[in-house]
Structures are given as C-alpha cells and as structure tokens.
Amino acid sequence: WKDYGFDRARTQVLNQVFRSSRAIMGAALPLIRDAGGSATERALLTLPEAPCAPVELWLCRDEGRELAAIADRIDQLVRVGMPPSNIGVLLEAARRQGEFEAMLRARGIRMERHTKGNGRKSIDIFDPSVKVLPLSSAKGLEFQVVFVPGVTEKRYPSADGPVIILARQRRQLYVAMTRSGHHLVLSAVERD
C-alpha cells in the first residue's frame, strides 16, 4: 500500500458475506466445498436469519420453454415494481441470447447484453433493463434476482471432461449463484 501513497493503510480480510442470503449460500457452497470452502462456510454462519426467498429449481420440457418461463417470471417481477436493472440472467450459451431477447421484447421489457455489437464488453448498471451476460462474466456484479438456465450435469457444469475444466465450471456456477442477493432461480431441461 505504501507504494501507492497509502502509508497508514492496511489490508482487512472480510469474513462475512453481505451479498447473498443464507439459502443462496447454502445452495452454492457444495460447488466449492472440495476447493477449500471452509472460510466461506464460516462466512455462511455469520449471515443473519433474515426472511428470504428459497432457491427455486425449475425443470422445463425444452430450452424454449425454459427461456419462456424465465421471461414470464421477469414480466411478473417488473409488473409488481421490480426495477429491470435488478434482474440478472446468466446464460452459459451466447446462442440463446437472441431468442431470449425476442421473448423479453414481446413482453415490453428491455434487455442489455454484456457483449455489445462493437465487441466491447460492459454492463451499465444504471440502464433500466434486464442484464444478460455469460456466467464467466458475472464476477463482481450483483442483482436482487438472478436466473441461471441450463444447469444440468451433462451441460453445465459438465460431469465429463478433464477435472480442471469441471473445477472451473463449478467455480463459475458458484460465482453465478452468489450474484443474487435475495432470489435465485436455477433451471434445466428434462431431456438433456
């Protein structure tokens, strides 16, 4: 810190989680338990027993219905006063963004993509729109409500493949789940 002009600055390790609810942290912790989650587990114990929504798990018939169900729930949330900018949708597949954007547009809801037409990657947290971005770009952001579609053993995180890739995917899913402050919805398709 002295190199940057902060002579009396010190490093403070934060041992409490203030962003996600106990229910969300409880659902996310098993993803990283093998990766040394003991400090995170201690942080979970410091969370207040505040009322919060349970983590929802949806099983949908196919990918189209999965996205439609998410768009319908977003529509309901916006109609009861939830600012769209407080809603994040974390897709692992960019190919689904166009279809999802059309579904939101049909409901009169604006969406902001993480990757812009010019290739620039950013999110304007003040823009009144639902934020849609890849799981790998979610770190550092937070939303009141987060939807994570496509969570299955075969697709994401993958049960097959090198251990190092599985560990990375599990960490990405952990980060995605903990972007939510109060309400988390994980969804999957029946036959994947």
C-alpha positions as CSV (number, residue, x, y, z in Angstrom):
1,W,0.0,0.0,0.0
2,K,2.9,2.3,0.7
3,D,3.9,2.2,-3.0
4,Y,0.6,3.9,-3.8
5,G,0.8,6.6,-1.2
6,F,-1.3,5.0,1.5
7,D,1.2,5.0,4.3
8,R,-1.2,4.0,7.0
9,A,-3.4,1.7,5.0
10,R,-3.8,-1.9,6.0
11,T,-5.4,-5.0,4.5
12,Q,-8.6,-6.1,6.1
13,V,-9.8,-9.7,5.4
14,L,-13.6,-9.8,5.3
15,N,-15.0,-12.9,6.9
16,Q,-18.7,-12.1,6.4
17,V,-20.9,-12.4,3.4
18,F,-23.2,-9.5,3.0
19,R,-24.5,-10.0,-0.6
20,S,-26.3,-13.4,-0.7
21,S,-28.9,-14.9,1.6
22,R,-28.2,-17.9,3.8
23,A,-30.4,-20.0,1.4
24,I,-28.4,-19.0,-1.6
25,M,-25.0,-19.5,0.1
26,G,-26.2,-22.9,1.4
27,A,-27.1,-24.0,-2.2
28,A,-23.8,-22.6,-3.7
29,L,-21.3,-23.9,-1.1
30,P,-21.3,-27.6,-2.2
31,L,-19.9,-26.5,-5.5
32,I,-16.7,-25.3,-3.9
33,R,-16.5,-27.4,-0.8
34,D,-13.8,-29.5,-2.3
35,A,-11.9,-26.4,-3.3
36,G,-11.3,-25.2,0.3
37,G,-14.6,-23.6,1.1
38,S,-14.0,-23.5,4.9
39,A,-13.7,-19.7,5.1
40,T,-16.8,-19.4,3.0
41,E,-18.6,-21.9,5.3
42,R,-17.6,-19.8,8.3
43,A,-19.0,-16.7,6.5
44,L,-22.3,-18.5,5.9
45,L,-22.6,-18.9,9.7
46,T,-22.4,-15.1,10.1
47,L,-25.4,-14.5,7.8
48,P,-28.5,-13.2,9.7
49,E,-31.6,-15.4,9.7
50,A,-33.5,-12.9,7.7
51,P,-36.6,-13.9,5.7
52,C,-35.6,-14.6,2.1
53,A,-36.9,-16.5,-0.8
54,P,-35.9,-20.1,-1.2
55,V,-33.7,-21.1,-4.1
56,E,-36.0,-22.2,-6.8
57,L,-35.2,-25.2,-9.1
58,W,-37.2,-25.4,-12.3
59,L,-37.3,-28.4,-14.6
60,C,-38.6,-27.4,-18.1
61,R,-39.7,-29.6,-21.0
62,D,-37.2,-28.0,-23.5
63,E,-34.9,-25.0,-23.9
64,G,-37.6,-22.8,-25.5
65,R,-40.0,-23.3,-22.6
66,E,-37.1,-22.8,-20.1
67,L,-36.4,-19.3,-21.6
68,A,-40.2,-18.5,-21.9
69,A,-40.7,-19.4,-18.2
70,I,-37.8,-17.1,-17.2
71,A,-39.3,-14.3,-19.4
72,D,-42.7,-14.8,-17.8
73,R,-41.3,-14.6,-14.3
74,I,-39.3,-11.4,-15.2
75,D,-42.5,-9.9,-16.6
76,Q,-44.3,-10.7,-13.3
77,L,-41.5,-9.2,-11.3
78,V,-41.4,-6.0,-13.4
79,R,-45.2,-5.6,-13.2
80,V,-45.1,-5.6,-9.4
81,G,-42.4,-2.9,-9.3
82,M,-39.0,-4.7,-9.5
83,P,-36.6,-2.5,-11.5
84,P,-35.4,-4.4,-14.5
85,S,-31.8,-3.4,-13.7
86,N,-32.1,-5.5,-10.5
87,I,-32.6,-8.7,-12.6
88,G,-29.7,-10.7,-14.0
89,V,-29.9,-13.7,-16.4
90,L,-26.6,-15.6,-16.6
91,L,-26.6,-17.7,-19.7
92,E,-23.7,-20.2,-20.4
93,A,-24.6,-20.2,-24.1
94,A,-24.5,-17.0,-26.1
95,R,-26.6,-18.6,-28.9
96,R,-29.6,-18.4,-26.6
97,Q,-29.4,-14.6,-26.1
98,G,-31.2,-13.6,-29.3
99,E,-34.1,-15.9,-28.7
100,F,-34.4,-14.7,-25.1
101,E,-34.2,-11.0,-26.2
102,A,-37.1,-11.6,-28.5
103,M,-39.1,-13.1,-25.7
104,L,-38.5,-10.1,-23.4
105,R,-39.2,-7.6,-26.2
106,A,-42.5,-9.3,-26.9
107,R,-43.4,-8.6,-23.2
108,G,-42.2,-5.0,-23.5
109,I,-39.1,-5.5,-21.4
110,R,-35.7,-4.1,-22.4
111,M,-32.6,-6.3,-22.2
112,E,-28.9,-5.3,-22.1
113,R,-26.3,-7.7,-23.4
114,H,-22.9,-7.9,-21.9
115,T,-21.2,-8.1,-25.3
116,K,-22.1,-5.1,-27.4
117,G,-22.3,-5.0,-31.2
118,N,-18.8,-3.5,-31.4
119,G,-17.3,-6.3,-29.4
120,R,-16.9,-4.2,-26.3
121,K,-17.9,-6.0,-23.0
122,S,-19.7,-4.0,-20.3
123,I,-22.9,-3.6,-18.3
124,D,-24.4,-0.3,-17.5
125,I,-25.9,-0.9,-14.0
126,F,-27.9,2.3,-14.3
127,D,-29.6,1.4,-17.6
128,P,-33.2,0.3,-16.8
129,S,-33.0,-3.1,-18.5
130,V,-32.6,-6.7,-17.6
131,K,-29.0,-7.7,-17.7
132,V,-28.0,-10.8,-19.7
133,L,-24.4,-12.0,-19.6
134,P,-22.4,-15.2,-19.6
135,L,-21.7,-16.9,-16.3
136,S,-18.0,-16.3,-16.9
137,S,-18.5,-12.5,-16.8
138,A,-20.7,-12.3,-13.7
139,K,-17.9,-11.9,-11.1
140,G,-18.2,-8.5,-9.3
141,L,-21.8,-7.9,-10.2
142,E,-24.8,-8.4,-8.1
143,F,-28.6,-8.4,-8.6
144,Q,-31.6,-8.8,-6.4
145,V,-32.9,-11.6,-8.6
146,V,-30.7,-14.0,-10.7
147,F,-31.8,-16.6,-13.2
148,V,-29.3,-19.3,-14.2
149,P,-30.7,-21.5,-17.0
150,G,-29.1,-24.7,-18.4
151,V,-27.8,-26.1,-15.1
152,T,-27.5,-29.9,-15.7
153,E,-24.9,-32.5,-15.1
154,K,-24.5,-33.0,-18.9
155,R,-24.3,-29.4,-19.9
156,Y,-23.2,-27.1,-17.1
157,P,-21.3,-27.9,-15.1
158,S,-20.2,-30.8,-17.2
159,A,-19.8,-34.2,-15.5
160,D,-17.5,-35.3,-18.3
161,G,-14.1,-33.9,-19.2
162,P,-10.9,-33.0,-17.5
163,V,-11.0,-32.4,-13.8
164,I,-9.6,-28.9,-14.2
165,I,-12.4,-27.9,-16.5
166,L,-15.0,-29.3,-14.2
167,A,-13.5,-27.3,-11.3
168,R,-13.5,-24.1,-13.3
169,Q,-17.2,-24.7,-14.3
170,R,-18.1,-25.4,-10.7
171,R,-16.4,-22.1,-9.6
172,Q,-18.2,-20.2,-12.3
173,L,-21.6,-21.6,-11.3
174,Y,-20.8,-20.7,-7.6
175,V,-20.0,-17.2,-8.7
176,A,-23.2,-17.0,-10.8
177,M,-25.3,-18.3,-7.9
178,T,-23.8,-15.8,-5.4
179,R,-24.5,-12.8,-7.6
180,S,-28.0,-12.9,-6.2
181,G,-28.9,-11.0,-3.1
182,H,-32.4,-12.3,-2.4
183,H,-33.8,-14.6,-5.1
184,L,-32.1,-17.3,-7.2
185,V,-33.7,-19.5,-9.8
186,L,-31.8,-22.4,-11.3
187,S,-33.4,-24.1,-14.3
188,A,-32.8,-27.1,-16.6
189,V,-34.4,-29.1,-19.3
190,E,-35.9,-32.6,-18.7
191,R,-34.1,-34.4,-21.5
192,D,-30.6,-33.1,-21.9
